[in-house]
Amino acid sequence: MKTFYSNGKLLLTGEYVVLDGAFSLAIPTKYGQSLIVEEIDEPKISWTSLNDEGNIWFEDEFILNNNEVLKSTNNNTISKRLNEILNIAKTLNPIFLNPEKGVKVTTKLDFPRDWGLGTSSTLINNIAQWANVDAYQLLKNSFGGSGYDIACAQNNTPITYQLQNDNPLAKAVDFNPDFKEHLYFVHLNKKQNSRDGIKHYRDSSENLESAIKEISGITLKILTSNSLRDFENLINSHETIISKITKQTTAKDLLFSDYEGSIKSLGAWGGDFILVTSQGNPTNYFVKKGYNTVIPYSDTVL
């Protein structure tokens, strides 16, 4: 039996523009996903995916068929996507998966699927470890994206992340702000599709050079910010820049205009988590607004 594990992710700075080389700050989360592989005698893959409560949310069987790799017994969207990922992994490493022996695979999430902490990226990184292939290449050939989520999956500390000549550059950093007790993550009750968000960004954005430079500068300043007020000013500026280039309304203006602290979207705008600042615990405010998942910063990050 082999067990693999990958961390979830949150992108604190650089959403969207990380795709175009912005210097960004990301944090691995305490929540992630495991993948357990056990050999069986039948030439098939028996796949079971468990949610954070231990309940099955997906299961299927795939037949091992020489170098064609896999044929799913199901034709739903998830089965097709998983079949594609495993085939790509097989292409990257032809000796991955033995057609004479099968495996039982069980995945287990630490977080609800709709939280957007990396259900796909943790799966990609786990399969890459299992198949002994490059996770960034597996991501590029399947889901696409900047790869910051793969970097989070592989690191246990906050990281800076940047694409340089299309090559991922992740570096561990010491980001442990003195004001972290004033930072919270709030879930917006829906999962945002990253691919849809990227498409909107590509369709809307123009003249990115100055925005990328500004966001990169904000990331550098956040890494050395030593007061909550400075941090709030920086994330407010970040929101304004991204709002302008994507032609989207900020989460604060759209949903929480009466909130006293600062609010920053994380990842694709319109869903998943936001980062909020507060002098005291803001849970009551957000619960009254219908947002019941409010998690302190220190309870979320590794």
DAJOZI-V566475 format. One record per backbone hydrogen bond with DSSP energy under -1.0 kcal/mol. CO is the residue of the C=O (numbers start at 0). NH is the residue of the N-H. E is the energy in kcal/mol with one decimal. If there is no record, write none. Layout:
# DAJOZI-V566475
CO/NH/E ; CO/NH/E
This chain:
# DAJOZI-V566475
1/36/-3.0 ; 3/34/-2.6 ; 5/32/-2.2 ; 7/28/-1.5 ; 9/26/-2.9 ; 13/17/-2.2 ; 14/16/-2.4 ; 15/18/-2.0 ; 16/19/-1.2 ; 16/21/-2.1 ; 17/20/-1.3 ; 23/160/-2.4 ; 24/11/-1.6 ; 24/12/-1.9 ; 25/158/-2.8 ; 26/9/-1.4 ; 27/301/-1.8 ; 30/7/-2.5 ; 31/109/-2.6 ; 32/5/-2.2 ; 33/107/-2.0 ; 34/3/-2.7 ; 35/105/-2.3 ; 36/1/-2.4 ; 37/103/-3.5 ; 39/101/-2.0 ; 41/43/-2.3 ; 42/63/-1.8 ; 43/102/-2.1 ; 44/61/-2.6 ; 45/104/-2.8 ; 46/59/-2.0 ; 47/106/-2.5 ; 48/56/-2.6 ; 48/57/-1.3 ; 49/108/-1.8 ; 50/53/-1.9 ; 54/50/-2.8 ; 57/48/-3.2 ; 59/46/-2.9 ; 60/72/-2.1 ; 61/44/-3.3 ; 62/70/-1.2 ; 64/67/-1.8 ; 65/68/-1.0 ; 67/69/-2.0 ; 68/64/-1.2 ; 70/62/-2.3 ; 75/79/-2.3 ; 76/80/-2.3 ; 77/81/-2.7 ; 78/82/-2.6 ; 79/83/-2.1 ; 80/84/-2.3 ; 81/85/-2.5 ; 82/86/-2.0 ; 83/87/-2.4 ; 84/88/-2.5 ; 85/89/-2.1 ; 86/90/-2.1 ; 87/91/-2.3 ; 88/92/-1.7 ; 92/95/-2.5 ; 97/100/-1.5 ; 101/39/-2.6 ; 102/45/-2.5 ; 103/37/-2.3 ; 104/47/-2.4 ; 105/35/-2.8 ; 106/49/-3.0 ; 107/33/-2.3 ; 111/114/-1.9 ; 116/8/-2.2 ; 117/121/-2.5 ; 119/123/-2.8 ; 120/124/-2.5 ; 121/125/-2.1 ; 122/126/-2.9 ; 123/127/-2.4 ; 124/128/-2.0 ; 125/129/-2.4 ; 126/130/-3.0 ; 127/132/-2.3 ; 133/137/-2.2 ; 134/138/-2.5 ; 135/139/-2.6 ; 136/140/-2.2 ; 138/141/-1.1 ; 138/143/-3.3 ; 146/150/-1.9 ; 147/151/-2.1 ; 148/152/-2.0 ; 149/153/-1.3 ; 152/6/-1.3 ; 157/172/-2.6 ; 158/25/-2.8 ; 159/170/-2.3 ; 160/23/-2.5 ; 161/168/-2.0 ; 163/166/-1.6 ; 166/163/-2.9 ; 168/161/-1.5 ; 170/159/-2.6 ; 172/174/-1.3 ; 176/179/-1.7 ; 178/181/-2.4 ; 179/182/-1.8 ; 181/277/-2.0 ; 182/296/-2.4 ; 183/275/-2.9 ; 184/294/-3.0 ; 185/273/-2.4 ; 189/271/-3.4 ; 192/196/-2.2 ; 193/197/-2.6 ; 194/198/-2.2 ; 195/199/-2.3 ; 196/200/-2.1 ; 197/201/-2.7 ; 198/202/-2.3 ; 199/203/-1.8 ; 200/204/-2.7 ; 207/211/-3.0 ; 208/212/-1.9 ; 209/213/-2.3 ; 210/214/-2.8 ; 211/215/-2.4 ; 212/216/-1.9 ; 213/217/-2.3 ; 214/218/-2.3 ; 215/219/-1.9 ; 216/220/-2.1 ; 217/221/-2.7 ; 218/222/-1.9 ; 226/230/-2.1 ; 227/231/-2.8 ; 228/232/-2.3 ; 229/233/-2.1 ; 230/234/-2.4 ; 231/235/-2.2 ; 232/236/-1.9 ; 233/237/-2.2 ; 234/238/-2.3 ; 235/239/-2.0 ; 236/240/-2.2 ; 237/241/-2.4 ; 238/242/-2.5 ; 239/243/-1.8 ; 240/244/-2.2 ; 241/245/-2.1 ; 242/246/-1.0 ; 242/247/-1.3 ; 249/253/-2.3 ; 250/254/-2.8 ; 251/255/-1.1 ; 255/258/-2.1 ; 261/276/-2.2 ; 263/274/-3.2 ; 271/187/-2.9 ; 272/265/-1.4 ; 273/185/-2.4 ; 274/263/-2.7 ; 275/183/-2.4 ; 281/285/-1.8 ; 282/286/-2.9 ; 283/287/-2.2 ; 285/290/-3.1 ; 286/289/-1.4 ; 292/186/-2.2 ; 294/184/-3.0 ; 295/298/-1.1 ; 296/299/-1.8 ; 296/300/-2.1 ; 299/29/-3.1
